[in-house]
């Protein structure tokens, strides 16, 4: 059995950071599935495709030349790590991710990431659709206001333009789309451990998740 932890939840909960810290601590691989949808959103925008038209976007998803390495993300060999982090690309990702045929096209790619010595998979549907048999599923949540504030700080730190009230609106809109889409909506798996990070630091959430890892995979982590 190859160990696997899924971490799902809306954006701005610290999911990505926690998945990276956990994977580093455990020496496992990490799957940032949001980055995959972001690369697709970026590629579709660059090709001038109609993002809401599955017939336009699915062929691109089927042939997407995406790769990950040493914390960087590549599209056709080009380093797009920074370009995929903008709010526009996040919104494009959420639009292309709403198509069932697009999600189906990316399923195998994601499942192939489950390799020894283990995987931490971060996204919206890791525990519900992509890895429904995962032995440990975490669902991370926080209020939209706190998540918008965290995103605001992140963008500012990167020297990017940011407007807090607009971010709250964007986050609510993206949540609504992600939670109400008919296929793989954002929701906690029935057997997920719920963690509300609103009043918690990254270190506190990581400790909380590690506690669960010790419980589910005894002996794997000290
Ligand atoms: O997590 P991140 O904000 O990078 O994800 C960008 C968008 O990609 C999300 O708003 C969501 O619509 C989509 N996504 C998804 N399924 C995943 C990961 C991300 O639909 N597993």
Boltz pocket constraint, residues with backbone or C-beta under 6 A from the ligand:
constraints:
  - pocket:
      binder: B
      contacts: [[A, 9], [A, 11], [A, 33], [A, 34], [A, 35], [A, 37], [A, 38], [A, 90], [A, 93], [A, 94], [A, 95], [A, 97], [A, 98], [A, 122], [A, 123], [A, 124], [A, 125], [A, 126], [A, 174], [A, 178], [A, 184]]
      max_distance: 6.0
